[in-house]
Amino acid sequence: MEAQDYINLENEFGAHNYKPLDVVLQRGEGIWVWDVAGNKYMDCLSAYSAVNQGHCHPKIKGTLIEQSQILTLTSRAFRNDQLGLLYKELCALTNSHKVLPMNSGAEAVETVIKAVRKWGYQVKGVAENKAEIIVCENNFHGRTITIVGFSTDRSSRENFGPFTPGFKIIPYGDSDALEAAITPNTVAFLAEPIQGEAGVIIPPDGYLRKARSICSQNNVVMILDEIQTGLGRTGKLLAEAHEGIEADLTLIGKALSGGFYPISAVLSNKEVMDVLRPGEHGSTFGGNPLACAIARTALKVLVEEGMIENAARMGDYFLSNLAGIKAPHIKTVRGRGLMLAVEMTDEAGGARQYCEQLMARGLLCKETHENTIRFAPPLVITKEEIDWALERIETVLSSG
Ligand SMILES: *Cc1c(COP(=O)(O)O)cnc(C)c1O
């Protein structure tokens, strides 16, 4: 079978809820992937930062194989010998007190919504069914009904109502708006440290620190969704560290398994989690021994192999060189660590065509919204490989 045959199968038998680039991948190693015809590409998307450790990392692969031969799923009706160890290691690494494991990022978001509502009623004393959660414009937190209900992206929401009430939307990066939106019924503020899907939107310096103190002063739980920014992507283990703060609840997912398995987690450094009692929340696969073993190794290699420091160093190098590219249609270049974006002008005619041209030259990346190209390679990328990428990026962006 050739690439077009696979594409035809997808088109004929699959739901059309994605518009992928027409590259059919078959194999991956580190920052590189190969298509069914054997063409090699640099992956500058990393599955939306789920493969920060690089494709098919040998140590994570080893754990997957080993653990899958011993025990994969027990359900939480019984205990397993991996879950407690993951908790302990994750807490030590992130300075958290409690962990709740789920599978997808969206489930982690749903979990904190439940937890902070219950905390609001039982601890803060909010009247029944009055809890409010403040979120930001242009957020991306996942795809469930509740989550898309507080999205401001039309295609995410349109025709999917009615939605879950109890959310208030404020501009991102505006701490005055946060302060003004808080009422006695506010239980939590939920935000991304950097808005990834919105196009790598970095808030003003001091914003998260300000938000942290506003939340503390008002007895509001601060929730940071680090599903994309977390686990080394921005050059720190968690992006909150750039502002020297700690959220009360932190969500991680994606790279928590290095791309081998869906696993997400809620980290709690305040005792919000303790309001959840047996029977009130759960997941059949959440916390299974295969996922936990994989996550333990995925975290271990991230730290032991210096990927976080590499993301900081290589990110600075990549960003300063991107900023040096002279092309008529580049509007702005921004990024932190290896979470980078080039925004093109409206006259450029959309970012998609550039992504297609880059693909033809062996570099895979994806547009986000109309005009932004995101570059987020695995954190194991080297300076020489960035030079290789920059050559192609410069050629393609200058040509338009
Ligand atoms: C990807 C993502 C999610 C959703 O994760 P899924 O595993 O796709 O459900 C939530 N928040 C952010 C910031 C994300 O990038």
The ligand as an ORCA input file, in Angstrom:
! r2SCAN-3c Opt
* xyz 0 1
  C      -3.853     18.816     24.868
  C      -4.353     19.684     25.954
  C      -5.452     19.333     26.743
  C      -6.306     18.112     26.456
  O      -5.610     16.925     26.539
  P      -6.240     15.598     25.846
  O      -5.316     14.505     26.288
  O      -6.227     15.832     24.377
  O      -7.616     15.456     26.385
  C      -5.810     20.161     27.781
  N      -5.130     21.295     28.031
  C      -4.074     21.681     27.293
  C      -3.353     22.940     27.631
  C      -3.658     20.909     26.213
  O      -2.636     21.304     25.449
*
